[in-house]
Amino acid sequence: MTNEPLKIKRRGEDGNKVITVRIKEDTLAQLDRLAAETNYSRNELINIILSHGVKNIEVE
């Protein structure tokens, strides 16, 4: 057995930022249904949807 140290990063150093967002109940229900159907977490789905959205939005 080796005595190598367990290395962990401090929270927040993974390139992610924790934020608080208000969301309509019906939108949250749709996300939860989609999460259950696809086996993704709510967080993963929100990140996928936001990533797609910011790359494909057009500002007029």
Sequence and secondary structure as in RCSB ss.txt:
>XXXX:A:sequence
MTNEPLKIKRRGEDGNKVITVRIKEDTLAQLDRLAAETNYSRNELINIILSHGVKNIEVE
>XXXX:A:secstr
          TTTTS         HHHHHHHHHHHHHHT  HHHHHHHHHHHHHHH    
